[in-house]
Amino acid sequence: MKKNNKVKENYLEKIPLKNLEINWTTDDNGIVTLEVENKGIANKIAQKLLKKPKISFIHLDENGSFVWPLIDGERDIIEIGKLVEAHFGEKANPLYERLVKFFQILENYSFIQWK
């Protein structure tokens, strides 16, 4: 069991960096929208044949919209988690499990990388 906690602890100490190629906006309700350019040959073919847009707009939920601006290349996931907990309280739970999953998704889509 110690081994699993060590792995989780190391992950929580990681410092995320936004992908600088992704533009983003915040609407009047605080919802963040990521603007992701669909690049590559496969995407160009899909744009022509399937009318796939050149830019996809990803609207984050309330939690993601709170977290995204906190990704500054200085804060680790633990620090971000403390801010999320202070803002959302019990509504954020299970806090670190949700944050880890969120950051894994961001990483899988290349929206972030690690410092």
N, C-alpha and C positions, 0 to 999 in steps of 0.2 A: 504494500500500500504506500509506503514511503516513496517508492520509485514513481508512481503515478502523480503524487503530489509534487514531486520535484519537476516532472515534465510540465505540469500545469503551471507551476510557479515560474518556470523559465519562459513559457509562452506569455504569461501575463506581464513579464518584464520587457517584452518586445516593444519597440517604438515604431509605430506606423508612420509612413510618409505617403501623402497623396500622390497619385500619378499626375504630373503637371500637364499632361496632354488632355486631361479631362476638365472642361469648363463646367462650372456649376453656378446655380442661382438659388436664391431663397425668395419664396413668395411672401405675401402679407401675413400669412398664417404661420410662417416659420418653416414651411416644408421645403426641403432641399431637393432640387432636380439636377441630376448629373446629365451632362450632354456628352454622349459617347459616339465618336466617329467610327463608323463601320468601315474598316480598312481591309485590304488584302484582296486577292483575286477572287476567292470564293464569295466574299461580300459584294464585290463589283458585279459578279454574275447574278447573284441573288437580287441585287438592286435592279438589274435590267429585266430579268425573267419574272421575278416574284414581286416586283415593286417594293422591295425592301428599302426603307429610308436610308439616306446617307448618314444621318445622325439619329441615334436612338436617345430618347429622353427617359431616364429612370427616376421615378419619384420615390424618395425615401419615406418611410413612415415617421411617426413622431419621434420615436427613439433614435432612429438612424439620422434624422434631421438635426437632432440635438448633438449627436456624436460627431458627425462629419466635420463641422467647423472646429472641433476640438483637436482634430488630427493636425498637429503643427510641427511634427518632426522632433519635438522635445518631450512630450508626455508619453509615458508608457501606458499600457492598458490598465494597470492598477490605478494610476492617477486619473485616467479618463473615467474609470469605474466609480471613483469617489465623487466626481462631479455629477455623474449620472444619478448616483444614489442620493446626493444632496438635492437634486432637481426633482426626481420622480418619486423618491421614498420607496415604500413597499411595492409600488407599481412596477419598479425596475426588476424585481426578483423573478426568477433566479438570476441575479445580476451578472456574475462573471461567466456563467454558462452561456447566457444570451450574448454577451459581448464577444466571447471567443467565437461563437458561431457567426456573428455578424462580421468579424474581422476575417474569418476563414472565407466567407462568401466574397467579401471585397477583394481579398487576395486572389481567389480563384478567377475572378473576372478582370484581374490586373488593374483594379481601381486604386490599389495601394501596393506598396512594397515595404520592406523593413529596413530600418536604419542600422 
